[in-house]
Amino acid sequence: MGWDDLILVGVVARAHGNRGEVIVNLETDFPELRFRPSATLQAARPGHAPRPLRIRAVRFHQGRPVLTLEGVESMDDAEALAGAELRVPPDDQAALPPGSYYHHQLVGCEVVTEAGERVGRVAAVEGDAAATRLSVRGARSEVLIPLADAICRVDVAARRIVVTPPPGLLELNGDWRES
């Protein structure tokens, strides 16, 4: 399995203290599941090969995990991890309630209107659970679509999202139709 197949769960922000601890910026809705003692994460900084890191201890400070990692014993070791992405294999996913999706399940999905008109492909998922929107790369522009049950019907297996937008929603994004 390649690096791009792994799921991003956090990015090392910086060293914390002088004993090799690191603070992590979260990229997951399940921090207690992802960051627990004995869990193994794959870590890589841009331009470097991934390496496994096993969590020895974890505590949360201001909503972010502070990790003690095996083999990271000093402030210098911790500083060397700054900017490293932390990833887990896809089979390490927590079960989600119906109507909830992991971002990686939505990115790349084709988006079409209920009438079958192609809008584009999901390039990113933005926002949080309270206000999530799809950033769709259309033929002419980016189209932002709220990820709401009233608007989107998601078929993860088919990699397709059918949208029934309220009048004017797609037009707010400019000229999105293929010419």
C-alpha positions in Angstrom: 0.0 0.0 0.0 1.4 3.4 -1.0 1.6 6.6 1.0 -1.3 8.1 -1.0 -3.5 5.2 -0.1 -3.2 6.0 3.6 -5.6 8.3 5.5 -4.3 11.6 6.9 -5.2 11.9 10.6 -2.9 14.7 11.7 0.1 16.8 11.1 2.9 17.4 13.6 2.8 21.0 14.5 5.9 21.3 16.7 7.9 19.9 19.5 6.4 20.3 23.0 8.9 20.6 25.9 12.3 19.0 26.0 11.5 15.3 26.3 10.6 14.6 22.7 6.8 15.2 22.8 5.0 16.6 19.8 1.8 18.5 19.4 -0.4 17.4 16.5 -2.9 19.4 14.5 -5.9 17.1 13.9 -7.2 16.0 10.6 -9.7 13.4 12.0 -13.0 13.4 13.7 -11.9 10.5 15.9 -8.8 11.8 17.8 -9.3 9.3 20.8 -9.3 6.4 18.3 -6.4 7.5 16.2 -4.2 8.8 19.0 -4.0 6.2 21.7 -1.2 4.4 23.4 0.2 1.5 21.4 -1.3 2.8 18.1 1.1 2.9 15.1 1.1 5.8 12.7 3.0 6.2 9.5 4.8 9.6 9.4 6.5 11.4 6.6 7.7 15.0 6.0 7.6 16.3 2.4 10.5 14.7 0.4 11.2 12.0 3.0 10.2 8.3 3.1 7.4 7.3 5.5 8.4 5.6 8.8 6.2 3.9 11.4 5.9 5.7 14.8 4.3 3.9 17.8 2.6 6.0 20.4 3.9 5.5 23.9 1.6 8.0 25.6 -0.9 10.6 24.7 -2.7 13.5 26.5 -4.8 16.3 25.1 -4.0 20.0 25.5 -6.4 22.6 24.2 -8.1 20.0 22.0 -4.9 18.8 20.4 -3.0 15.5 21.1 0.4 15.8 22.7 2.2 12.5 21.8 5.2 10.7 23.3 6.5 8.5 20.5 8.9 5.5 20.7 12.3 6.5 19.4 11.6 10.2 19.8 13.6 11.0 23.0 14.7 14.6 22.7 13.6 18.0 21.6 15.8 17.7 18.5 14.1 14.4 17.6 10.7 16.0 18.0 11.6 19.2 16.1 12.8 16.9 13.2 9.1 15.7 12.9 7.6 19.2 12.6 5.4 19.2 9.4 5.2 15.5 9.2 1.9 14.1 8.1 0.6 11.2 10.2 -1.5 8.6 8.3 -3.2 5.3 9.0 -4.3 2.4 6.6 -7.9 2.6 5.3 -8.8 -0.6 7.1 -8.2 1.2 10.4 -11.3 3.3 9.9 -14.0 3.7 12.5 -17.5 2.7 11.5 -19.6 5.8 10.6 -23.3 6.4 11.2 -25.4 6.3 8.0 -25.2 9.5 6.0 -21.6 10.2 7.2 -18.5 9.8 5.0 -14.8 10.0 5.3 -13.4 12.8 3.1 -11.3 10.4 1.1 -14.5 8.5 0.1 -15.9 11.7 -1.4 -12.9 13.2 -3.1 -12.8 12.1 -6.7 -16.5 11.3 -6.9 -18.3 12.5 -10.0 -21.0 15.1 -9.3 -24.1 15.3 -11.5 -27.4 17.1 -11.2 -30.6 15.1 -10.9 -31.2 15.9 -14.6 -27.9 14.2 -15.4 -25.9 17.3 -16.2 -22.2 16.9 -15.2 -21.1 19.4 -12.5 -17.5 18.1 -12.1 -15.5 16.0 -9.6 -15.1 16.5 -5.9 -11.6 18.1 -5.3 -11.9 18.7 -1.6 -14.3 18.5 1.4 -14.3 21.7 3.4 -15.7 22.7 6.8 -16.7 20.6 9.7 -19.6 18.4 10.6 -21.9 21.4 11.2 -21.3 23.0 7.8 -19.6 20.6 5.4 -19.4 21.6 1.7 -18.0 19.9 -1.4 -15.5 21.8 -3.5 -16.2 20.5 -7.0 -13.8 21.1 -9.8 -16.1 21.9 -12.8 -15.1 22.4 -16.4 -14.9 26.2 -16.0 -14.8 27.0 -12.3 -14.9 25.7 -8.7 -18.4 24.9 -7.5 -19.2 24.8 -3.7 -22.1 22.6 -2.8 -23.3 22.0 0.8 -23.1 18.4 1.8 -26.7 18.1 3.0 -29.1 15.2 2.7 -31.7 17.6 1.1 -29.2 18.4 -1.7 -26.8 15.4 -2.1 -27.4 11.7 -2.7 -24.1 10.0 -2.2 -23.2 6.6 -3.7 -19.7 5.8 -2.5 -19.5 2.5 -4.3 -20.4 4.1 -7.6 -18.1 7.1 -6.8 -21.1 9.4 -7.7 -23.0 12.2 -6.0 -26.3 13.3 -7.5 -27.3 16.8 -6.4 -30.7 18.5 -6.3 -29.6 22.1 -5.5 -32.1 24.8 -4.6 -32.7 27.3 -7.4 -29.7 29.5 -8.0 -27.1 27.6 -5.9 -25.0 26.4 -8.7 -25.2 29.7 -10.5 -23.7 31.5 -7.4 -20.5 29.8 -8.4 -20.4 31.6 -11.8 -20.4 29.8 -15.2 -19.8 26.2 -14.2 -21.4 24.4 -17.2 -19.3 22.8 -19.8 -19.3 24.8 -23.0 
